[in-house]
Amino acid sequence: MKKINPTFNLNDADDFVSELKNNPLLKDYTVTNENANMLFQMLNSFKHCKGCKGLEFCPLNVKGFNLVYDKDKKELVARSCKYKKAFEAKEKNNELFEALFLPENVMEASLDDFDLDRPNRKGAYSIVTNFLANIDTTKQGFGLIGDFSTGKTFLLAAVANELTKKGKSVILAYFPDLVRSIKNSISEPVKLESILNKLKTVDVLMLDDLGSENMTTWLRDEILGPVITYRYASNKPMCISSNLDLPGLTDHFAKTNDSFDSVKATRIINKLIAITGKFVNLRK
């Protein structure tokens, strides 16, 4: 490949244009006296990107941008390189995916890494992929029931990442810690209302380990019940994981620390089922 001499005499316009015309990198461009200098700048921009290993290694002052000659506008424009685009896509996903009280690595969970060889995994995989395929029309999420370390949290996180690729906002919260945070916000009404509004209005709400919290009348009737009722009335899907089956969850919601109310518990569970849909039991 013939290289442009960086010390080439730019005053010799004809030779300069001829040099550019012979450059294979510009075979799709019509080189003229008017655009020659811009095309030369574009080539210099590409030179910095050759062999680049990532955005953090970019030597340019404004990292992640190439100078590209726009044939229609007849001017140089700055465009994101592949590493910059990947970074921007990840940032956008992070804005849509809010993981509460969970380790940062859940943001990297992928369905490609979901082990289908373990019991009931294929059934779970079928349910979640069907949910993702119909996310624009569905009113139901899914439920994962199983013991500790059966992959429930990972699968929720993997689905959350897929949802953000589809432009959906997601909150995935470890429910016991979410409850503690809500309780700590009781003295701050504005903050508490903000948390509840997020839980109510996010496109998809995911509650991890539902049923392991200490259920109280206040939590059931003033927090969880209103969130589920709002999402039920708004046809907004929920996804949950729990080590309790549906009868166990109903009993858990009925027995608070100071009372027993099966009627309220059943109402909440019925609405939860309506916006959660199918449940799959994961076992070791």
HELIX and SHEET records of a PDB file:
HELIX    1   1 ALA A   13  LYS A   21  1                                   9    
HELIX    2   2 PRO A   24  LEU A   26  5                                   3    
HELIX    3   3 ALA A   36  CYS A   49  1                                  14    
HELIX    4   4 LEU A   55  PHE A   57  5                                   3    
HELIX    5   5 LYS A   82  LEU A   96  1                                  15    
HELIX    6   6 GLU A  104  GLU A  108  5                                   5    
HELIX    7   7 LEU A  111  ASP A  113  5                                   3    
HELIX    8   8 ARG A  121  ALA A  133  1                                  13    
HELIX    9   9 LYS A  152  LYS A  165  1                                  14    
HELIX   10  10 PHE A  175  ASN A  184  1                                  10    
HELIX   11  11 PRO A  189  THR A  201  1                                  13    
HELIX   12  12 THR A  217  TRP A  218  1                                   2    
HELIX   13  13 LEU A  219  LEU A  224  3                                   6    
HELIX   14  14 GLY A  225  ALA A  233  1                                   9    
HELIX   15  15 LEU A  246  ALA A  254  1                                   9    
HELIX   16  16 SER A  262  THR A  276  1                                  15    
SHEET    1   A 2 PHE A  65  ASP A  70  0                                        
SHEET    2   A 2 GLU A  75  SER A  80 -1                                        
SHEET    1   B 6 PHE A  97  LEU A 100  0                                        
SHEET    2   B 6 VAL A 170  TYR A 174  1                                        
SHEET    3   B 6 VAL A 204  ASP A 208  1                                        
SHEET    4   B 6 MET A 238  SER A 242  1                                        
SHEET    5   B 6 PHE A 142  GLY A 146  1                                        
SHEET    6   B 6 PHE A 279  LEU A 282  1                                        
END                                                                             
